[in-house]
């Protein structure tokens, strides 16, 4: 078994560790956030961590009604602009805590008076030390070159933070997730491996979903490129209708993440239209109508809305790991990659 796959399978314990390590610090972050009357949050992250930031944006806006924006690092690192973030909480997410651009943005934000919070897997990193608060992913050493267990750890940490910042009652008990994920892995690992083998020969693919699972779609796209060497692009189903749908022709491969949710009818409508246009829809879904129309479908368990991003994230991570295995690719050593990517 590859290191990467083994680390994906550790996801339930990782969620437990995040919860245990961060209750106190997250309560402190929320206390200062509310005391300062901050109403906006700005995230800065790259790669997998930026996909986790997408989840955070959806969840904190949905349950906390707090505006979240994403900072483009080159504004600081290349253009040299000092954006006034005084009334913002800047949330920097980096598994290593060593990304040069992320650190530069945080330093600049602190100089303008921003409240700063780091989420890393390294409490001794420069990013963890420079920020006002540090949320520890507590995932243990991540040996895989590609981000694995730190992604689900970032999802758990950002959910805890969003819930603490919100004034409404929590819609998900995070403590229920580890046994839920354990059950999913036990019951679905073999099936996902077979599904990955069955679909390993797809080349270019469009990836679609909407809402809370957008982070999972973006992570699927990244991992398919990074460890399976497949060219992909993730869109929301709504965004896809504004132009990119023109790319669809006979045989176009579309991977659809379609959990039963507020978007069920939209997923059914989208699958109908795509199949009429000749696309081959490969669906991860628990919606019978979508499964029936799809070219190929993996039957997902029904998830409550807030749980779906975690379950679907584990599903697509395993899918990519098993696809790499089926293709004979060493996922522990993806070409042209290093564990820590330093960018400016």
QUIZITA-V974763 format. One record per residue. N is the residue number from 1. OMEGA is omega in degrees with one decimal (none if undefined). Layout:
n = [N;N]
omega = [OMEGA;OMEGA]
This chain:
n = [1;2;3;4;5;6;7;8;9;10;11;12;13;14;15;16;17;18;19;20;21;22;23;24;25;26;27;28;29;30;31;32;33;34;35;36;37;38;39;40;41;42;43;44;45;46;47;48;49;50;51;52;53;54;55;56;57;58;59;60;61;62;63;64;65;66;67;68;69;70;71;72;73;74;75;76;77;78;79;80;81;82;83;84;85;86;87;88;89;90;91;92;93;94;95;96;97;98;99;100;101;102;103;104;105;106;107;108;109;110;111;112;113;114;115;116;117;118;119;120;121;122;123;124;125;126;127;128;129;130;131;132;133;134;135;136;137;138;139;140;141;142;143;144;145;146;147;148;149;150;151;152;153;154;155;156;157;158;159;160;161;162;163;164;165;166;167;168;169;170;171;172;173;174;175;176;177;178;179;180;181;182;183;184;185;186;187;188;189;190;191;192;193;194;195;196;197;198;199;200;201;202;203;204;205;206;207;208;209;210;211;212;213;214;215;216;217;218;219;220;221;222;223;224;225;226;227;228;229;230;231;232;233;234;235;236;237;238;239;240;241;242;243;244;245;246;247;248;249;250;251;252;253;254;255;256;257;258;259;260;261;262;263;264;265;266;267;268;269;270;271;272;273;274;275;276;277;278;279;280;281;282;283;284;285;286;287;288;289;290;291;292;293;294;295;296;297;298;299;300;301;302;303;304;305;306;307;308;309;310;311;312;313;314;315;316;317;318;319;320;321;322;323;324;325;326;327;328;329;330;331;332;333;334;335;336;337;338;339;340;341;342;343;344]
omega = [179.9;175.0;-178.6;-178.6;179.7;179.7;174.1;-177.5;179.4;-173.9;-178.9;178.9;178.3;178.7;177.2;-177.6;178.3;-179.6;-176.0;-171.9;-163.6;-179.3;-176.2;-175.6;179.3;175.2;178.8;177.1;-178.7;-179.6;179.9;179.1;-178.0;-179.8;-179.5;179.0;179.8;-178.0;-178.4;177.6;176.3;178.9;173.1;-175.2;176.4;171.0;-179.7;-180.0;176.9;174.5;174.9;177.4;175.2;176.8;179.9;179.6;-180.0;-170.3;-177.0;175.2;-177.6;-176.3;-177.5;179.1;179.0;-177.2;178.1;175.8;178.6;-178.9;176.0;-171.8;-176.8;175.5;178.0;-167.9;-177.7;-177.7;174.8;-179.7;176.1;-177.3;-179.4;-179.4;-175.8;-176.4;-178.3;161.7;178.5;-179.3;-179.0;-176.8;-179.0;-177.1;-178.3;-174.8;-174.4;-177.5;-175.8;-176.7;179.2;179.8;179.5;178.7;-179.8;178.8;179.4;179.9;178.9;179.8;178.0;174.8;-179.4;167.4;-174.2;-179.7;176.8;167.9;-180.0;174.5;-177.4;-178.5;179.0;-178.2;178.5;-178.6;179.1;-176.0;-175.7;-176.4;179.1;-178.9;177.3;173.8;-172.9;178.3;170.7;-174.4;-173.9;-178.6;177.0;-173.0;179.4;175.2;176.8;176.6;-177.9;-176.3;179.2;179.0;179.1;175.3;177.7;175.9;-179.2;-179.2;-178.7;174.2;178.2;-179.3;-179.4;179.7;180.0;-179.0;-174.9;176.4;-178.9;-179.3;180.0;179.0;179.0;173.9;-174.5;-180.0;178.1;-173.2;-177.1;177.5;177.1;179.9;175.7;179.6;-179.4;-178.8;-179.2;-174.2;-170.4;-176.5;-178.9;179.9;178.5;176.8;178.7;-179.9;178.0;178.5;-178.5;-174.1;-172.6;-174.0;175.4;178.6;178.7;-179.2;169.2;178.3;-175.6;168.1;175.4;174.7;-171.1;-179.0;179.9;178.3;178.4;178.5;179.3;178.9;175.5;179.1;179.9;-176.4;177.5;176.3;-171.3;-174.6;177.8;177.5;176.8;178.3;-176.8;175.5;179.6;176.1;162.3;179.9;-179.6;178.8;-177.4;-179.1;-176.4;174.6;-174.7;179.8;178.3;-179.0;-175.2;174.2;-179.3;175.8;176.8;-179.2;178.0;175.6;-175.4;171.8;-168.6;175.1;173.7;-171.4;175.1;-174.6;-176.8;-178.9;177.8;177.8;178.5;179.6;-179.3;179.1;177.1;-177.2;-179.1;-178.9;176.5;178.7;176.1;-179.9;171.8;-177.6;176.1;-167.9;162.6;-170.3;169.4;179.7;-174.6;-177.7;178.0;-179.4;-178.3;-177.3;-172.9;173.5;172.5;-175.5;172.4;-175.3;-179.9;174.6;176.2;-179.0;167.3;-170.9;-176.4;179.1;-171.2;-179.0;179.4;-177.7;-179.1;176.2;177.3;-179.8;-175.8;175.3;177.5;179.0;-179.3;179.3;179.5;177.3;177.3;178.4;-179.3;-179.6;-178.2;179.6;175.4;-175.7;178.5;-179.4;-179.5;-174.5;174.8;-174.3;169.3;-178.2;-178.2;179.9;-179.9;179.3;177.3;none]
